[in-house]
Amino acid sequence: MENYLISVAGTAGIYLACLIPLFALAFLTSPKPARLTPLFLFAVFLTLDIGLIFLFKVITVIPGWGGWNWQGKLLELSWPLLLLAFVPGFTASATGLSFKTIQGSWRVMTIVCVLYAIVNTPLQLLLGAHFSLHVKLPEFLYEATMPGLGEEFVYRGVLLALLNELFGRPWKLLGARFGWGLVITSVMFGLLHGLDIHGFSVHHIYWVEMIFAFVMGVVLAWLRERTGSVWPGVAFHNLANVMNILFV
């Protein structure tokens, strides 16, 4: 249990420390927020999410079929739903968990998927990967469902909504209004995929994975703001993951 708590505290602490300069810049360039509660909740919910992802280290209720953390991802997608169900002030429309989307949203998502395939396929081939259909069933099912649901519910759902409440959405790009929330959650997404953290120290930085995840975070957050819902992002996220595992 002690190692688990150290892992959660260290990982959350390093992520939040890395975000301090962005938060400082956001506060300096934005109107003074009416209250700081969203900032506190951002830190709490980020730590909670990490704790649930790491929970398999001390308690395993759902087996890790194929070596994948099914339990962590199922818990990750569950807590935002429980938040909506039991905590006043959190609504499906505000967090993007509503199925209602802006008109034309699924056309936009389809265009994003096509552009991703056009850019990603030659890039993978240039990096030396080759196309293969020899994907194990657990990996395919996991990548086709879990990351998109869990990460979109949390990062482009609850956390982005909190930051939008804090800093607003003063900018506009290609039909989407956004603000510092898009920037901060995208950087957070890059850190999530690029830092190898042990305890309270960073053992290694995977720059390629970090940059790729940051760019994906920007696209997914833009898609969330453009469509008014996380669901097009869930679909794109999982489709992109499936495309990626077909290259080895």
C-alpha positions in Angstrom: 0.0 0.0 0.0 2.8 2.4 0.8 4.4 2.0 -2.6 1.0 2.5 -4.2 0.4 5.8 -2.4 3.9 7.0 -3.3 3.3 6.1 -6.9 0.0 8.1 -7.0 1.3 11.1 -5.1 4.6 11.2 -7.1 2.9 10.9 -10.5 0.1 13.4 -9.7 2.6 15.8 -8.1 5.0 15.8 -11.0 2.2 16.3 -13.6 0.8 19.2 -11.6 4.2 20.7 -11.1 4.8 20.6 -14.9 1.6 22.4 -15.4 2.3 25.3 -13.0 3.9 27.6 -15.7 0.9 27.1 -17.9 -1.6 27.8 -15.1 0.4 31.0 -14.2 0.3 32.2 -17.8 -3.4 31.5 -18.0 -4.1 33.4 -14.8 -2.0 36.4 -16.1 -3.7 36.6 -19.5 -7.3 35.8 -18.4 -9.9 37.8 -16.5 -9.8 37.1 -12.8 -11.9 34.0 -12.1 -14.9 34.3 -9.9 -13.7 31.4 -7.8 -10.8 29.0 -7.6 -12.9 25.9 -6.8 -12.4 24.5 -10.4 -8.6 24.6 -9.9 -8.8 22.7 -6.7 -11.2 20.1 -8.3 -8.9 19.7 -11.3 -6.0 18.7 -9.0 -8.3 16.4 -6.9 -9.8 14.7 -9.9 -6.5 14.2 -11.7 -5.1 12.6 -8.6 -8.2 10.4 -8.2 -7.9 9.3 -11.8 -4.3 8.3 -11.4 -5.1 6.5 -8.2 -7.8 4.4 -9.9 -5.6 3.6 -12.9 -2.9 2.4 -10.5 -5.3 0.5 -8.2 -4.5 -2.8 -9.8 -1.1 -2.7 -7.9 -2.9 -3.3 -4.6 -6.4 -4.7 -5.5 -7.3 -6.7 -8.6 -11.0 -7.2 -9.1 -11.1 -7.3 -12.9 -8.4 -9.5 -14.4 -5.9 -7.9 -16.8 -6.9 -10.0 -19.8 -4.0 -10.0 -22.3 -1.8 -8.0 -19.9 -4.0 -4.9 -20.3 -5.3 -2.8 -17.4 -9.0 -3.3 -18.0 -9.8 -2.6 -14.3 -8.1 0.8 -14.4 -9.8 1.9 -17.5 -13.2 0.7 -16.4 -12.8 2.7 -13.2 -11.6 5.7 -15.2 -14.7 5.8 -17.3 -17.0 5.1 -14.3 -16.1 7.9 -12.0 -17.2 10.8 -14.3 -20.5 9.0 -14.7 -20.9 8.7 -10.9 -20.0 12.4 -10.6 -22.8 13.3 -13.0 -25.2 11.1 -11.1 -24.5 12.1 -7.6 -22.8 15.5 -7.5 -24.9 18.7 -8.1 -23.4 21.1 -10.5 -21.9 18.6 -12.9 -24.1 18.0 -15.9 -23.8 15.9 -19.0 -24.0 19.0 -21.3 -21.3 20.9 -19.4 -18.9 18.0 -19.4 -19.7 16.9 -22.9 -21.0 13.5 -21.8 -24.4 14.2 -23.4 -25.1 12.4 -26.6 -26.4 15.7 -28.1 -24.0 17.2 -30.5 -23.8 20.3 -32.7 -25.2 19.8 -36.2 -22.6 18.4 -38.5 -20.4 17.0 -35.7 -20.2 13.5 -37.1 -19.2 14.8 -40.5 -16.4 16.8 -38.8 -15.3 13.6 -37.0 -15.2 11.6 -40.2 -13.1 14.3 -41.9 -10.7 14.3 -38.9 -10.4 10.4 -39.2 -9.7 10.6 -42.9 -7.0 13.3 -42.4 -5.5 11.3 -39.6 -5.2 8.2 -41.9 -3.7 10.3 -44.7 -1.0 11.7 -42.4 -0.4 8.8 -40.0 -0.1 6.0 -42.6 2.9 7.4 -44.6 4.5 8.6 -41.4 4.4 5.1 -39.8 5.9 3.6 -43.0 8.6 6.3 -43.1 9.5 5.4 -39.5 10.0 1.8 -40.5 6.7 0.2 -39.4 4.8 -2.2 -41.6 1.1 -3.0 -41.8 0.0 -6.2 -40.1 -3.3 -7.9 -39.3 -1.7 -10.2 -36.7 -3.1 -8.4 -33.6 -4.1 -10.4 -30.6 -7.8 -10.2 -29.6 -7.3 -8.7 -26.1 -5.2 -5.9 -27.5 -7.6 -5.2 -30.3 -10.7 -5.1 -28.1 -8.8 -3.0 -25.4 -7.6 -0.4 -27.9 -10.9 -0.3 -29.7 -12.8 0.6 -26.5 -11.1 1.5 -23.3 -8.7 4.4 -24.0 -11.2 6.5 -25.9 -13.9 6.1 -23.3 -11.8 6.6 -20.2 -9.5 9.3 -21.4 -12.2 11.3 -23.2 -14.6 11.2 -20.3 -11.8 12.5 -18.0 -9.5 14.8 -20.0 -11.9 16.2 -22.6 -14.9 15.8 -20.4 -14.6 16.7 -16.7 -11.1 18.3 -16.6 -11.6 20.4 -19.7 -15.0 21.6 -18.4 -13.4 22.7 -15.1 -10.7 24.7 -16.9 -13.2 26.2 -19.3 -15.2 27.4 -16.2 -12.0 28.8 -14.8 -10.5 30.6 -17.8 -13.4 30.7 -20.3 -13.1 30.1 -24.1 -12.0 33.4 -25.6 -10.5 32.1 -28.8 -11.9 30.6 -31.9 -10.5 28.2 -34.6 -12.2 26.5 -37.4 -15.6 26.8 -35.8 -14.6 25.8 -32.3 -14.5 28.2 -29.3 -11.7 27.2 -26.8 -9.4 28.6 -24.2 -6.5 27.7 -21.9 -8.4 24.5 -21.1 -7.5 23.0 -24.5 -3.8 24.0 -24.1 -3.5 22.6 -20.5 -5.3 19.4 -21.1 -3.3 18.7 -24.3 0.0 19.3 -22.5 -1.3 17.1 -19.7 -2.1 14.4 -22.2 1.4 14.6 -23.6 2.9 14.3 -20.1 0.7 11.3 -19.4 2.1 9.4 -22.4 5.7 10.7 -22.3 6.9 10.6 -18.7 8.2 7.4 -17.1 7.7 8.3 -13.4 8.9 6.2 -10.5 8.0 7.6 -7.1 8.8 11.3 -7.1 11.3 11.3 -10.0 11.2 11.1 -13.7 13.2 8.2 -15.0 12.9 8.8 -18.7 11.1 11.1 -21.1 9.8 9.6 -24.3 9.8 12.7 -26.5 8.2 11.2 -29.6 5.3 9.7 -27.7 4.9 12.9 -25.7 4.8 15.1 -28.8 2.4 12.7 -30.6 0.1 12.6 -27.6 0.1 16.4 -27.3 -0.9 16.8 -30.9 -3.6 14.2 -30.5 -4.7 16.0 -27.3 -5.1 19.2 -29.3 -7.1 17.5 -32.0 -9.3 15.7 -29.5 -9.9 18.8 -27.4 -10.7 20.8 -30.5 -13.1 18.1 -31.6 -14.8 18.2 -28.2 -15.2 22.0 -28.4 -16.3 21.9 -32.1 -19.0 19.2 -31.6 -20.1 20.0 -28.1 -19.7 16.4 -27.0 -16.9 13.9 -26.1 -18.6 11.2 -28.2 -17.1 12.1 -31.6 -13.7 12.2 -29.8 -14.3 8.8 -28.3 -15.0 7.4 -31.7 -11.9 9.1 -33.3 -9.7 8.2 -30.4 -10.5 4.5 -30.6 -10.3 4.4 -34.4 -6.9 6.1 -34.2 -5.7 3.5 -31.7 -6.9 0.6 -33.9 -5.1 2.2 -36.8 -1.9 2.4 -34.8 -1.8 -1.2 -33.6 -2.1 -2.4 -37.2 1.5 -1.0 -37.7 4.3 -3.0 -36.1 
